[in-house]
Amino acid sequence: EVQLQASGGGLVQTGESLKLSCVASGLNIDDYAIGWLRQAPGKEREGVSCISGDGSSYYSDSARGRFTVSRDNAKNTLYLQMNSLKSEDTAVYYCAKRADGVNWDNFASWGQGTQVTVSS
């Protein structure tokens, strides 16, 4: 069974930073494209970032320049460093496995999310 446990969310003010972590089990993150998606109230879930098995990274237009995805293969852990947070970043963030043979922002599965709330 694949488990993707996200943590590190919280309440911050506009302009502050958070670092999310995801500990994976049931798969080795270096063998797959793994990333982050989020869902805000009243909105469709959207891909935020993804890192492929070869280390290539991808970002949504909103995340690009502010967020950085990385991984520690030895710890089987994925990270999302989020800087310059905005109120529109408020959402539940999920660690997710990308679907095969699709664009980077198409995810097939994910675990429990962590809440990120950014106050104005």
C-alpha positions as YAML, in Angstrom:
chain: A
units: angstrom
residues:
- id: 1
  name: GLU
  ca: [0.00, 0.00, 0.00]
- id: 2
  name: VAL
  ca: [1.29, 3.43, -0.95]
- id: 3
  name: GLN
  ca: [1.10, 6.04, 1.78]
- id: 4
  name: LEU
  ca: [1.95, 9.70, 1.33]
- id: 5
  name: GLN
  ca: [1.85, 11.56, 4.62]
- id: 6
  name: ALA
  ca: [2.02, 15.34, 4.34]
- id: 7
  name: SER
  ca: [2.82, 17.59, 7.27]
- id: 8
  name: GLY
  ca: [4.10, 21.05, 8.08]
- id: 9
  name: GLY
  ca: [1.08, 23.21, 7.35]
- id: 10
  name: GLY
  ca: [-0.04, 25.99, 9.59]
- id: 11
  name: LEU
  ca: [-1.25, 29.54, 9.91]
- id: 12
  name: VAL
  ca: [1.03, 32.28, 8.62]
- id: 13
  name: GLN
  ca: [0.78, 35.86, 7.48]
- id: 14
  name: THR
  ca: [1.21, 37.15, 3.96]
- id: 15
  name: GLY
  ca: [4.87, 37.15, 2.96]
- id: 16
  name: GLU
  ca: [5.95, 34.47, 5.40]
- id: 17
  name: SER
  ca: [7.24, 30.99, 4.61]
- id: 18
  name: LEU
  ca: [6.41, 27.38, 5.32]
- id: 19
  name: LYS
  ca: [8.11, 24.13, 4.48]
- id: 20
  name: LEU
  ca: [5.93, 21.10, 3.90]
- id: 21
  name: SER
  ca: [7.20, 17.55, 4.20]
- id: 22
  name: CYS
  ca: [5.91, 14.26, 2.87]
- id: 23
  name: VAL
  ca: [7.13, 10.89, 4.07]
- id: 24
  name: ALA
  ca: [6.40, 8.18, 1.52]
- id: 25
  name: SER
  ca: [6.01, 4.48, 2.13]
- id: 26
  name: GLY
  ca: [5.23, 1.68, -0.28]
- id: 27
  name: LEU
  ca: [7.32, 3.29, -3.01]
- id: 28
  name: ASN
  ca: [10.70, 4.89, -3.48]
- id: 29
  name: ILE
  ca: [10.24, 8.51, -4.43]
- id: 30
  name: ASP
  ca: [13.26, 8.49, -6.72]
- id: 31
  name: ASP
  ca: [11.49, 5.96, -8.96]
- id: 32
  name: TYR
  ca: [8.43, 8.09, -9.59]
- id: 33
  name: ALA
  ca: [7.25, 11.58, -10.35]
- id: 34
  name: ILE
  ca: [6.03, 12.85, -6.99]
- id: 35
  name: GLY
  ca: [4.69, 16.27, -6.16]
- id: 36
  name: TRP
  ca: [2.07, 18.44, -4.56]
- id: 37
  name: LEU
  ca: [-1.47, 19.43, -5.31]
- id: 38
  name: ARG
  ca: [-3.83, 21.66, -3.41]
- id: 39
  name: GLN
  ca: [-7.51, 22.37, -3.10]
- id: 40
  name: ALA
  ca: [-9.02, 25.57, -1.80]
- id: 41
  name: PRO
  ca: [-12.67, 25.89, -0.78]
- id: 42
  name: GLY
  ca: [-14.87, 26.37, -3.82]
- id: 43
  name: LYS
  ca: [-12.07, 25.67, -6.27]
- id: 44
  name: GLU
  ca: [-10.88, 22.74, -8.32]
- id: 45
  name: ARG
  ca: [-7.83, 20.94, -7.06]
- id: 46
  name: GLU
  ca: [-4.72, 21.99, -8.89]
- id: 47
  name: GLY
  ca: [-1.18, 20.82, -9.29]
- id: 48
  name: VAL
  ca: [1.37, 22.94, -7.47]
- id: 49
  name: SER
  ca: [4.68, 21.26, -8.19]
- id: 50
  name: CYS
  ca: [6.23, 17.97, -9.18]
- id: 51
  name: ILE
  ca: [9.68, 16.42, -9.28]
- id: 52
  name: SER
  ca: [10.38, 13.54, -11.63]
- id: 53
  name: GLY
  ca: [12.56, 10.51, -11.09]
- id: 54
  name: ASP
  ca: [15.45, 12.18, -12.92]
- id: 55
  name: GLY
  ca: [15.18, 15.31, -10.77]
- id: 56
  name: SER
  ca: [13.38, 17.58, -13.21]
- id: 57
  name: SER
  ca: [10.98, 19.92, -11.47]
- id: 58
  name: TYR
  ca: [7.77, 21.58, -12.58]
- id: 59
  name: TYR
  ca: [5.64, 24.36, -11.15]
- id: 60
  name: SER
  ca: [2.29, 25.97, -11.66]
- id: 61
  name: ASP
  ca: [2.32, 29.59, -12.78]
- id: 62
  name: SER
  ca: [1.32, 30.62, -9.28]
- id: 63
  name: ALA
  ca: [4.06, 28.61, -7.59]
- id: 64
  name: ARG
  ca: [6.91, 29.38, -9.95]
- id: 65
  name: GLY
  ca: [9.47, 31.71, -8.41]
- id: 66
  name: ARG
  ca: [8.08, 31.32, -4.89]
- id: 67
  name: PHE
  ca: [7.96, 27.57, -4.23]
- id: 68
  name: THR
  ca: [10.70, 24.98, -4.48]
- id: 69
  name: VAL
  ca: [10.17, 21.23, -4.59]
- id: 70
  name: SER
  ca: [12.94, 18.91, -3.46]
- id: 71
  name: ARG
  ca: [13.47, 15.42, -2.13]
- id: 72
  name: ASP
  ca: [15.73, 13.41, 0.12]
- id: 73
  name: ASN
  ca: [15.91, 9.96, -1.40]
- id: 74
  name: ALA
  ca: [17.68, 8.45, 1.61]
- id: 75
  name: LYS
  ca: [14.79, 9.53, 3.83]
- id: 76
  name: ASN
  ca: [12.17, 8.84, 1.15]
- id: 77
  name: THR
  ca: [10.85, 12.30, 1.86]
- id: 78
  name: LEU
  ca: [9.51, 15.04, -0.40]
- id: 79
  name: TYR
  ca: [9.54, 18.74, 0.49]
- id: 80
  name: LEU
  ca: [7.86, 21.90, -0.65]
- id: 81
  name: GLN
  ca: [9.49, 25.15, 0.43]
- id: 82
  name: MET
  ca: [6.91, 27.91, 0.14]
- id: 83
  name: ASN
  ca: [8.10, 31.51, 0.30]
- id: 84
  name: SER
  ca: [6.30, 34.82, -0.11]
- id: 85
  name: LEU
  ca: [2.99, 33.24, 0.74]
- id: 86
  name: LYS
  ca: [-0.21, 34.94, -0.35]
- id: 87
  name: SER
  ca: [-3.77, 34.63, 0.87]
- id: 88
  name: GLU
  ca: [-4.66, 32.80, -2.35]
- id: 89
  name: ASP
  ca: [-2.23, 30.04, -1.34]
- id: 90
  name: THR
  ca: [-4.66, 29.05, 1.40]
- id: 91
  name: ALA
  ca: [-5.64, 25.44, 0.73]
- id: 92
  name: VAL
  ca: [-5.23, 21.87, 1.81]
- id: 93
  name: TYR
  ca: [-1.98, 20.62, 0.34]
- id: 94
  name: TYR
  ca: [-1.55, 17.00, -0.64]
- id: 95
  name: CYS
  ca: [1.52, 14.96, -1.42]
- id: 96
  name: ALA
  ca: [0.75, 13.03, -4.59]
- id: 97
  name: LYS
  ca: [2.02, 10.58, -7.17]
- id: 98
  name: ARG
  ca: [1.73, 11.74, -10.75]
- id: 99
  name: ALA
  ca: [-0.14, 9.62, -13.25]
- id: 100
  name: ASP
  ca: [2.00, 7.92, -15.86]
- id: 101
  name: GLY
  ca: [2.17, 9.27, -19.39]
- id: 102
  name: VAL
  ca: [0.51, 12.60, -18.66]
- id: 103
  name: ASN
  ca: [1.49, 16.20, -17.98]
- id: 104
  name: TRP
  ca: [3.21, 16.97, -14.73]
- id: 105
  name: ASP
  ca: [0.09, 18.36, -13.07]
- id: 106
  name: ASN
  ca: [-2.05, 15.24, -13.53]
- id: 107
  name: PHE
  ca: [-1.89, 13.24, -10.31]
- id: 108
  name: ALA
  ca: [-3.24, 9.74, -9.82]
- id: 109
  name: SER
  ca: [-3.20, 9.36, -6.04]
- id: 110
  name: TRP
  ca: [-2.51, 11.26, -2.88]
- id: 111
  name: GLY
  ca: [-2.66, 10.94, 0.87]
- id: 112
  name: GLN
  ca: [-4.04, 13.01, 3.70]
- id: 113
  name: GLY
  ca: [-3.39, 16.69, 3.26]
- id: 114
  name: THR
  ca: [-2.08, 19.42, 5.50]
- id: 115
  name: GLN
  ca: [-3.84, 22.75, 5.90]
- id: 116
  name: VAL
  ca: [-2.05, 25.93, 4.91]
- id: 117
  name: THR
  ca: [-3.77, 29.16, 5.88]
- id: 118
  name: VAL
  ca: [-2.34, 32.53, 4.91]
- id: 119
  name: SER
  ca: [-3.90, 35.60, 6.48]
- id: 120
  name: SER
  ca: [-3.98, 38.94, 4.70]
...
